[in-house]
Amino acid sequence: MHRRHLIALAGTGLIARPALAQGTGPGAWPTQTVRLVVPFAAGGPTDIPARLFAEQLSQMLPHRVIVENRTGAGVVVGTEVVAKAAPDGNTLLYTTIAHSVLRALFPRLSFDPIGDFQPVVLMGVIPMLLLVTKDLPARDLPALVRLFRDKPGEYDYGSSGNGGAVHLATELFLARAGGLKVNHIPYRGSSAGMPDLLSGRLSMFMDVAASGLPYHSRGEARALAVTADRRLPQAPDVPTLAEGGVANAESYTWHMVLAPKGVPAPMIAAINAAFNRVAAQEVVQRRLTDMTMQLRSDTTPETAAKWMADEIAKWEPIIRDAGIRIN
């Protein structure tokens, strides 16, 4: 973490040392420095919360928690590191929705993204905004659906990458809206594609809410819907997809901690409790709410596992039906 960011966190009290978590019992905690593997680049929207949690957990646990960025082949390289780590709790994975689609997108992995892992805690969810270019002749979601339905294949939408959260969320929306046909243009990240939306070369672009809100607020693009089940406090004027007439299309990118299969249950419970304790802190919630993350501070390993199973069941048919492939 950059020194300037650490100073800012210190000013908020985030790195003050709390009392050690209670009720863990002998042998519950990992026995050495904990590696929190993030299969994304440093400084990105997944890395920043991971480092926030690691810094605070280091003040709580008997041993430090350090973030290790392991990128490559999407999230495959970093995820494989954890899949093949010893089941001693010293190596954990901090990942996203990408984990739930690994099996569908990479059928020949050297590890099983389901069988080789056990979910520990769901940290939070981040909804997306459906943005359209400001000159598009559709002022609300029903009008957009009619436009795409009346002119199949004549409009383009952008995404932050093939098979990523934005691509999947858009395909889910198109499917739930009646099988709309809109051309997909993948970019290397949202920042690469957004200029084409603002200039009108693209008609639509979904983006995580924190990134998309400024364009809507400045009137550079129009947000027609949020992919959450309720409106965002930061954008109360933007309706949900369901309010716009497209049901069962909610989607999020989300953050979850997983451990290699075989970590003892008492250790899983202790790590879960520690992450939940950090997530419950008001200052942490305020910091991550600024990133439009809706934090969870009470998820159990069982509820995290159910969330993962539900996500797999939702996305694998979308990937199959849309013919999504990773080249």
C-alpha positions as CSV (number, residue, x, y, z in Angstrom):
1,M,0.0,0.0,0.0
2,H,1.3,3.4,-0.8
3,R,2.7,5.4,2.1
4,R,0.3,8.3,1.4
5,H,-2.7,5.9,1.6
6,L,-1.3,4.4,4.9
7,I,-1.1,7.9,6.4
8,A,-4.7,8.6,5.4
9,L,-5.8,5.3,6.9
10,A,-3.9,6.1,10.1
11,G,-5.8,9.4,10.3
12,T,-9.1,7.6,10.3
13,G,-8.1,5.1,12.9
14,L,-8.2,2.2,10.5
15,I,-4.8,0.9,11.6
16,A,-5.2,1.3,15.3
17,R,-4.6,-2.0,17.1
18,P,-7.9,-3.6,18.4
19,A,-8.0,-6.3,21.0
20,L,-7.4,-9.8,19.8
21,A,-10.5,-11.6,18.5
22,Q,-12.0,-13.7,21.2
23,G,-13.3,-17.3,21.3
24,T,-10.9,-18.8,18.8
25,G,-9.4,-21.6,21.0
26,P,-6.0,-23.2,20.7
27,G,-4.7,-23.9,17.3
28,A,-7.5,-22.0,15.6
29,W,-5.3,-19.3,14.0
30,P,-2.8,-19.9,11.2
31,T,0.7,-20.5,12.5
32,Q,2.6,-18.0,10.5
33,T,2.2,-15.0,8.2
34,V,-1.0,-15.3,6.2
35,R,-0.7,-14.7,2.4
36,L,-3.9,-13.2,1.0
37,V,-3.5,-13.9,-2.7
38,V,-5.2,-11.4,-5.0
39,P,-5.3,-12.7,-8.6
40,F,-5.5,-9.1,-9.9
41,A,-3.1,-6.3,-10.4
42,A,-2.0,-4.0,-7.5
43,G,-3.9,-0.8,-7.1
44,G,-7.1,-2.1,-8.8
45,P,-10.6,-2.3,-7.4
46,T,-10.1,-5.7,-6.0
47,D,-6.6,-5.1,-4.6
48,I,-7.6,-1.9,-2.7
49,P,-10.2,-3.6,-0.4
50,A,-8.0,-6.6,0.0
51,R,-5.2,-4.4,1.3
52,L,-7.6,-2.6,3.6
53,F,-8.7,-5.9,5.2
54,A,-5.1,-7.2,5.4
55,E,-3.8,-4.1,7.1
56,Q,-6.6,-4.2,9.7
57,L,-6.4,-8.0,10.2
58,S,-2.7,-7.7,10.8
59,Q,-3.5,-5.7,14.0
60,M,-6.0,-8.4,15.1
61,L,-4.4,-11.8,14.3
62,P,-1.3,-13.3,16.0
63,H,0.5,-13.1,12.6
64,R,0.6,-10.5,9.8
65,V,-1.7,-10.7,6.8
66,I,0.1,-9.7,3.6
67,V,-1.4,-9.2,0.1
68,E,0.3,-11.1,-2.7
69,N,-0.7,-10.1,-6.2
70,R,-0.4,-13.1,-8.6
71,T,-1.7,-12.2,-12.0
72,G,-1.8,-14.1,-15.3
73,A,-4.3,-15.9,-17.6
74,G,-7.1,-13.9,-16.1
75,V,-7.3,-15.0,-12.5
76,V,-6.0,-18.6,-13.2
77,V,-2.4,-18.1,-12.1
78,G,-3.2,-16.7,-8.7
79,T,-6.1,-19.0,-8.1
80,E,-3.9,-22.0,-8.8
81,V,-1.4,-20.9,-6.2
82,V,-4.1,-21.1,-3.5
83,A,-5.6,-24.4,-4.9
84,K,-2.2,-26.1,-4.5
85,A,-1.2,-24.5,-1.2
86,A,-1.1,-26.5,2.0
87,P,-4.4,-26.5,3.8
88,D,-3.0,-24.8,6.9
89,G,-4.8,-21.5,6.7
90,N,-1.6,-19.6,5.8
91,T,-2.7,-19.0,2.2
92,L,-6.0,-17.6,1.3
93,L,-7.6,-16.3,-1.9
94,Y,-9.3,-12.9,-2.2
95,T,-11.3,-13.1,-5.4
96,T,-14.4,-12.0,-7.2
97,I,-17.2,-13.2,-9.5
98,A,-14.4,-14.5,-11.7
99,H,-14.1,-17.6,-9.6
100,S,-17.7,-18.7,-10.2
101,V,-17.1,-18.8,-14.0
102,L,-13.7,-20.4,-14.1
103,R,-15.1,-23.9,-14.7
104,A,-17.3,-22.6,-17.7
105,L,-14.6,-20.5,-19.3
106,F,-11.6,-22.7,-18.7
107,P,-12.7,-26.3,-18.9
108,R,-9.1,-27.7,-18.8
109,L,-7.8,-26.2,-15.6
110,S,-5.1,-28.0,-13.6
111,F,-7.3,-27.5,-10.5
112,D,-11.0,-27.7,-9.6
113,P,-12.3,-24.2,-8.8
114,I,-15.1,-25.8,-6.7
115,G,-13.7,-29.0,-5.3
116,D,-10.3,-27.6,-4.4
117,F,-11.7,-24.7,-2.4
118,Q,-13.9,-23.9,0.5
119,P,-15.6,-20.4,0.8
120,V,-14.8,-18.6,4.0
121,V,-16.6,-15.3,3.9
122,L,-18.5,-13.1,1.4
123,M,-17.1,-9.6,2.0
124,G,-19.5,-7.6,-0.1
125,V,-21.2,-7.0,-3.5
126,I,-20.8,-4.1,-6.0
127,P,-23.6,-3.4,-8.4
128,M,-23.2,-2.0,-11.9
129,L,-24.8,0.8,-13.9
130,L,-26.2,0.4,-17.3
131,L,-25.0,3.5,-19.2
132,V,-25.9,4.7,-22.6
133,T,-24.5,7.4,-24.8
134,K,-26.2,10.7,-24.1
135,D,-27.6,11.1,-27.6
136,L,-29.2,7.7,-27.9
137,P,-32.9,8.0,-28.6
138,A,-33.9,6.1,-25.5
139,R,-34.6,8.0,-22.3
140,D,-35.4,5.1,-20.1
141,L,-35.0,1.3,-19.9
142,P,-38.3,0.3,-21.6
143,A,-37.4,2.6,-24.5
144,L,-33.9,1.1,-24.7
145,V,-35.4,-2.4,-24.8
146,R,-37.8,-1.4,-27.6
147,L,-34.9,0.2,-29.5
148,F,-32.8,-2.9,-29.4
149,R,-35.7,-5.2,-30.1
150,D,-36.8,-3.2,-33.2
151,K,-33.3,-3.0,-34.7
152,P,-31.5,-6.3,-33.8
153,G,-27.8,-6.3,-34.5
154,E,-27.6,-2.5,-35.3
155,Y,-26.2,-1.4,-32.0
156,D,-23.0,-2.1,-30.1
157,Y,-22.2,-2.4,-26.4
158,G,-18.8,-2.4,-24.8
159,S,-17.3,-4.4,-22.0
160,S,-14.1,-4.4,-19.9
161,G,-13.1,-7.7,-21.3
162,N,-14.4,-11.0,-22.7
163,G,-15.9,-13.2,-20.0
164,G,-15.6,-10.5,-17.3
165,A,-18.2,-9.3,-14.9
166,V,-19.4,-6.4,-17.1
167,H,-19.7,-8.7,-20.1
168,L,-21.6,-11.3,-18.1
169,A,-23.9,-8.7,-16.6
170,T,-24.8,-7.3,-20.0
171,E,-25.5,-10.7,-21.5
172,L,-27.7,-11.5,-18.5
173,F,-29.6,-8.2,-19.1
174,L,-30.0,-8.9,-22.9
175,A,-31.2,-12.4,-22.2
176,R,-33.7,-11.4,-19.5
177,A,-35.0,-8.6,-21.7
178,G,-36.2,-11.1,-24.3
179,G,-33.0,-12.2,-26.1
180,L,-32.0,-8.8,-27.5
181,K,-29.3,-8.9,-30.2
182,V,-26.6,-6.2,-29.5
183,N,-23.0,-6.6,-30.8
184,H,-20.3,-7.0,-28.1
185,I,-17.1,-5.0,-28.4
186,P,-14.6,-6.1,-25.7
187,Y,-11.9,-3.7,-24.4
188,R,-8.9,-4.0,-22.2
189,G,-10.7,-2.6,-19.2
190,S,-13.5,-0.1,-18.8
191,S,-11.3,2.9,-19.0
192,A,-10.3,1.9,-22.5
193,G,-13.9,1.5,-23.7
194,M,-15.6,4.4,-22.0
195,P,-14.3,7.1,-24.4
196,D,-16.1,5.3,-27.2
197,L,-19.4,5.4,-25.2
198,L,-18.9,9.1,-24.5
199,S,-18.2,9.8,-28.2
200,G,-21.2,7.8,-29.4
201,R,-19.3,5.0,-31.1
202,L,-20.8,2.7,-28.6
203,S,-24.5,2.7,-27.6
204,M,-24.3,1.0,-24.2
205,F,-21.7,0.1,-21.6
206,M,-22.2,-1.4,-18.1
207,D,-19.6,-0.4,-15.5
208,V,-19.2,-0.9,-11.8
209,A,-21.2,1.8,-10.1
210,A,-18.2,3.7,-8.5
211,S,-16.7,4.1,-12.0
212,G,-19.9,4.8,-13.9
213,L,-21.5,7.3,-11.5
214,P,-19.2,10.3,-12.4
215,Y,-20.2,10.1,-16.1
216,H,-23.9,10.1,-15.1
217,S,-23.5,12.9,-12.6
218,R,-21.6,15.1,-15.1
219,G,-24.2,14.4,-17.9
220,E,-21.5,12.8,-20.1
221,A,-23.6,9.6,-20.3
222,R,-27.0,8.5,-19.0
223,A,-27.5,5.8,-16.4
224,L,-30.8,4.0,-17.2
225,A,-30.6,1.3,-14.5
226,V,-28.6,-0.1,-11.7
227,T,-28.2,-3.9,-11.5
228,A,-28.9,-4.2,-7.8
229,D,-32.2,-5.2,-6.1
230,R,-32.5,-1.6,-4.8
231,R,-31.6,1.9,-5.8
232,L,-28.1,3.2,-4.9
233,P,-28.0,5.9,-2.2
234,Q,-25.4,7.6,-4.4
235,A,-27.8,7.7,-7.3
236,P,-31.4,7.7,-6.1
237,D,-32.7,8.9,-9.5
238,V,-31.5,5.7,-11.3
239,P,-34.1,2.9,-11.2
240,T,-33.3,-0.8,-10.8
241,L,-33.6,-3.1,-13.8
242,A,-36.7,-4.6,-12.3
243,E,-38.3,-1.2,-12.0
244,G,-37.5,-0.7,-15.7
245,G,-39.4,-3.9,-16.5
246,V,-36.5,-6.4,-16.7
247,A,-36.9,-8.9,-13.9
248,N,-34.4,-11.5,-12.5
249,A,-31.4,-9.6,-14.1
250,E,-29.6,-8.5,-10.9
251,S,-25.9,-8.9,-11.0
252,Y,-22.9,-7.8,-9.1
253,T,-19.2,-8.2,-9.0
254,W,-18.4,-9.4,-5.5
255,H,-15.5,-10.1,-3.2
256,M,-15.0,-13.4,-1.4
257,V,-12.3,-15.1,0.7
258,L,-11.7,-18.7,-0.1
259,A,-9.3,-21.3,1.5
260,P,-7.8,-24.4,0.0
261,K,-9.9,-27.5,0.6
262,G,-9.0,-29.2,3.9
263,V,-8.3,-26.3,6.2
264,P,-9.7,-27.4,9.6
265,A,-13.2,-26.1,10.5
266,P,-12.1,-24.3,13.7
267,M,-9.6,-22.3,11.6
268,I,-12.1,-21.5,8.9
269,A,-14.5,-20.3,11.6
270,A,-11.8,-18.1,13.2
271,I,-10.8,-16.5,9.9
272,N,-14.4,-15.9,9.1
273,A,-15.0,-14.2,12.4
274,A,-12.0,-12.0,11.9
275,F,-13.0,-10.8,8.5
276,N,-16.5,-10.2,9.7
277,R,-15.3,-8.2,12.6
278,V,-13.2,-5.9,10.3
279,A,-16.2,-5.5,7.9
280,A,-18.4,-4.4,10.7
281,Q,-16.3,-1.5,11.6
282,E,-18.0,1.8,10.7
283,V,-14.9,3.4,9.2
284,V,-14.3,0.4,7.0
285,Q,-17.9,0.4,5.8
286,R,-17.6,4.1,5.1
287,R,-14.4,3.7,3.1
288,L,-15.8,0.8,1.0
289,T,-19.2,2.4,0.6
290,D,-17.4,5.1,-1.3
291,M,-16.5,2.4,-3.7
292,T,-20.2,1.5,-3.9
293,M,-19.5,-1.9,-2.2
294,Q,-22.4,-3.1,-0.1
295,L,-20.5,-4.8,2.7
296,R,-21.6,-8.0,4.5
297,S,-20.4,-8.3,8.1
298,D,-22.2,-11.5,9.2
299,T,-21.7,-14.1,6.5
300,T,-20.8,-17.6,7.5
301,P,-18.8,-20.1,5.5
302,E,-22.1,-21.8,4.7
303,T,-23.8,-18.7,3.4
304,A,-20.7,-17.9,1.3
305,A,-20.8,-21.4,-0.2
306,K,-24.5,-20.9,-1.1
307,W,-23.7,-17.6,-2.7
308,M,-21.0,-19.2,-4.8
309,A,-23.3,-22.1,-5.8
310,D,-26.1,-19.7,-6.8
311,E,-23.6,-17.6,-8.9
312,I,-22.3,-20.7,-10.7
313,A,-25.9,-21.8,-11.4
314,K,-26.7,-18.3,-12.8
315,W,-23.7,-17.7,-14.9
316,E,-22.9,-21.0,-16.5
317,P,-26.1,-21.1,-18.6
318,I,-25.5,-17.4,-19.7
319,I,-21.9,-18.3,-20.8
320,R,-23.2,-21.3,-22.7
321,D,-26.1,-19.6,-24.4
322,A,-24.2,-16.5,-25.3
323,G,-21.3,-18.6,-26.6
324,I,-18.7,-16.8,-24.5
325,R,-15.2,-18.1,-25.0
326,I,-11.8,-17.0,-23.8
327,N,-9.3,-17.0,-26.6
